[in-house]
């Protein structure tokens, strides 16, 4: 439901590049592809999750043959630093989605710092849980603003800006 609320706000994702850090099964990026995103980049370090992700990518490619999907089995924070330092995938139509395991609060803040210490011009989204993960107040205390929130139960997706 939360993913649907988020993407219903966009409807058409054409010209979007969707970077899914901590991708897990890849559901968010695949939804972006199904709604017309030009490209999806998925990053997942967990070996078991990555194996599932690769199978899911194969399935999506059969359903959407022209889909541009990349996957990386690497630490998301390191990959993000690489993308930022090389200015790869920079642009106003780039959306970075941050969704580490909820209890790894430091991962959220590390990613936000990397992004906002750069001149990244795109959109930054974060998924968390008010009980287990980073809270909106903690994001704001770290010096960032939240300007759009989608909620489902205790889970939320928010847009973060500097």
C-alpha positions in Angstrom: 0.0 0.0 0.0 2.8 2.4 0.9 4.6 1.8 -2.4 1.3 2.4 -4.3 0.7 5.7 -2.5 4.2 6.8 -3.3 4.0 5.9 -7.0 0.4 7.1 -7.4 1.7 10.6 -6.7 3.9 10.3 -9.8 1.7 8.2 -12.1 4.2 8.6 -15.0 7.9 7.9 -14.3 9.1 8.6 -17.8 12.6 10.1 -17.9 13.2 9.1 -14.3 16.3 7.3 -13.1 15.5 5.4 -9.9 18.4 4.4 -7.7 17.3 1.9 -5.1 19.9 1.7 -2.3 19.5 -1.3 0.0 17.2 -2.7 -2.7 16.2 -6.1 -1.1 13.9 -7.7 -3.7 13.9 -4.6 -5.8 10.1 -4.0 -5.5 10.5 -0.2 -5.5 12.7 0.0 -8.5 10.6 -2.5 -10.4 7.5 -0.4 -9.7 9.3 2.6 -11.1 10.2 0.6 -14.3 6.6 -0.6 -14.6 5.5 3.1 -14.6 8.0 4.1 -17.3 11.2 4.9 -15.6 14.1 5.1 -18.1 16.6 3.4 -15.8 16.8 1.6 -12.4 19.9 0.9 -10.5 19.6 -1.5 -7.6 22.2 -1.9 -4.9 22.1 -4.8 -2.4 25.0 -6.3 -0.4 23.3 -9.3 1.3 24.1 -12.4 -0.7 20.8 -14.1 -0.3 18.8 -11.0 -1.0 21.0 -10.3 -4.0 20.3 -13.8 -5.4 16.6 -13.1 -5.2 17.1 -9.7 -6.7 18.9 -11.1 -9.7 16.1 -13.6 -10.3 13.5 -10.8 -10.0 15.5 -8.7 -12.5 15.4 -11.6 -15.0 11.6 -11.8 -14.6 11.1 -8.0 -15.0 13.3 -8.1 -18.1 11.0 -10.7 -19.7 8.0 -8.5 -18.9 9.6 -5.2 -19.9 12.3 -6.2 -22.5 13.5 -2.6 -23.0 14.0 -2.0 -19.3 17.4 -0.6 -18.4 18.2 -2.3 -15.1 21.6 -2.5 -13.4 22.4 -4.3 -10.1 25.4 -4.0 -7.8 26.3 -6.3 -5.0 28.2 -3.8 -3.0 27.8 -1.8 0.2 25.2 0.8 -0.6 27.0 3.6 1.2 30.2 2.9 -0.8 28.3 2.7 -4.0 26.5 6.0 -3.3 29.9 7.6 -2.5 31.2 6.4 -5.9 28.1 7.7 -7.7 28.4 11.1 -6.0 32.2 11.4 -6.5 32.0 10.6 -10.2 28.8 12.5 -10.7 27.3 9.5 -12.4 23.5 9.5 -12.6 23.3 13.2 -11.7 20.2 15.0 -12.9 16.9 16.5 -11.8 15.1 13.4 -12.9 17.2 11.1 -10.7 15.5 9.8 -7.6 17.6 8.1 -4.8 15.6 5.8 -2.6 17.2 5.0 0.8 15.7 2.0 2.7 18.2 0.2 4.9 17.1 -2.3 7.5 15.2 0.0 9.9 17.4 -0.5 12.9 20.5 0.7 11.0 19.8 4.4 11.7 23.3 5.4 11.0 23.0 4.2 7.4 20.2 6.7 6.8 22.2 9.7 8.1 25.4 8.5 6.3 23.6 8.4 3.0 22.0 11.8 3.5 25.3 13.4 4.4 27.0 11.9 1.3 24.2 13.2 -0.9 23.7 16.6 0.6 27.4 17.3 0.9 27.5 17.2 -2.9 25.7 19.2 -5.4 23.2 16.4 -6.3 20.3 18.1 -8.0 17.8 15.2 -7.9 15.3 13.9 -5.4 16.0 12.0 -2.2 13.5 9.6 -0.7 13.7 7.6 2.5 11.6 4.8 3.9 11.5 4.1 7.6 9.3 2.9 10.4 8.3 5.2 13.3 8.9 2.4 15.8 12.0 0.6 14.6 13.7 3.1 12.2 14.8 6.6 12.0 12.1 9.1 12.9 11.3 12.3 11.0 12.4 14.3 14.1 15.8 12.7 13.9 16.1 13.6 10.2 15.2 17.2 11.0 17.6 17.3 14.0 20.4 16.2 11.7 19.7 19.4 9.6 17.5 18.1 6.9 13.9 19.0 6.0 11.1 16.6 5.1 8.6 18.1 2.7 6.4 15.2 1.5 5.3 12.2 3.5 3.4 9.1 2.6 2.3 6.9 5.6 0.9 3.4 6.0 0.6 2.1 9.5 3.9 2.9 11.3 5.9 2.9 8.0 6.5 6.1 6.0 8.3 7.3 2.9 9.4 10.9 2.9 11.2 13.3 0.6 14.3 14.8 2.2 15.8 18.1 1.3 18.7 20.2 2.6 
